[in-house]
Amino acid sequence: MSGTAVANDIRRLRFARGEMTQQALADACGVTRQTIIALEAGRYAPSLELAFRIADALGVRIEEVFQWNGAKK
C-alpha cells in the first residue's frame, strides 16, 4: 500500500515512451532519480509544479499521470 493518497502511472508511462529511464525522467524534470523512485513507489506526493513537469516530460496531461485516491466526503 502506498504512503500517499496520490496514485500515479509514472512507470507505465515511462515504458510507453520507449522505455524512458528513471534517470532520463529525473533529468528532464530537474530532480534526482531517487525522487522518481519514491514517486513511483507511492512514498512521496509531488508538488504541483513537479507534477506538471513530469506530465510535460511524459507528453501527457497531468490527469493521465496522477490520480487522487483520498477519502470521499
C-alpha positions in Angstrom: 0.0 0.0 0.0 1.3 3.5 -0.8 2.0 6.1 1.8 0.1 8.8 0.0 -3.4 9.3 -1.4 -1.9 10.4 -4.7 -1.5 7.4 -7.1 0.4 7.6 -10.3 1.1 5.9 -13.6 4.7 7.2 -14.0 6.3 3.7 -14.5 3.7 2.7 -17.1 4.0 6.0 -19.0 7.8 5.8 -18.9 7.7 2.4 -20.6 5.1 3.6 -23.1 7.6 6.3 -24.1 10.2 3.9 -25.4 11.3 2.7 -22.0 12.4 6.1 -20.7 14.7 5.5 -17.8 14.1 6.9 -14.3 17.3 9.0 -14.7 16.1 10.4 -18.1 12.8 11.5 -16.5 14.6 12.9 -13.4 16.9 14.9 -15.7 14.0 16.2 -17.7 12.2 17.3 -14.5 15.2 18.7 -12.6 15.1 16.2 -9.8 17.1 13.2 -8.6 16.5 9.6 -9.7 15.7 8.9 -6.0 12.8 11.3 -6.2 11.4 9.4 -9.2 11.8 6.1 -7.4 9.9 7.4 -4.4 7.1 8.8 -6.6 6.7 5.5 -8.4 6.6 3.6 -5.1 3.9 5.9 -3.8 6.1 7.1 -0.9 6.0 10.7 -2.0 3.4 13.1 -3.4 4.9 15.7 -5.8 4.5 19.4 -5.6 2.1 20.8 -8.1 5.0 22.2 -10.1 6.8 18.9 -10.2 3.6 17.1 -11.2 3.2 19.4 -14.2 6.9 18.9 -15.1 6.5 15.2 -15.0 3.4 15.2 -17.2 5.1 17.6 -19.6 8.2 15.3 -19.8 6.0 12.3 -20.5 4.0 14.2 -23.1 0.6 13.7 -21.4 -1.9 15.7 -19.3 -1.4 15.8 -15.6 -4.6 13.7 -15.1 -3.1 10.9 -17.1 -0.2 10.7 -14.6 -1.7 11.4 -11.2 -5.0 10.3 -9.5 -6.4 11.4 -6.2 -7.4 8.4 -4.0 -8.3 10.4 -0.9 -11.2 9.9 1.4 -14.6 10.8 0.0 -16.8 13.2 1.9 
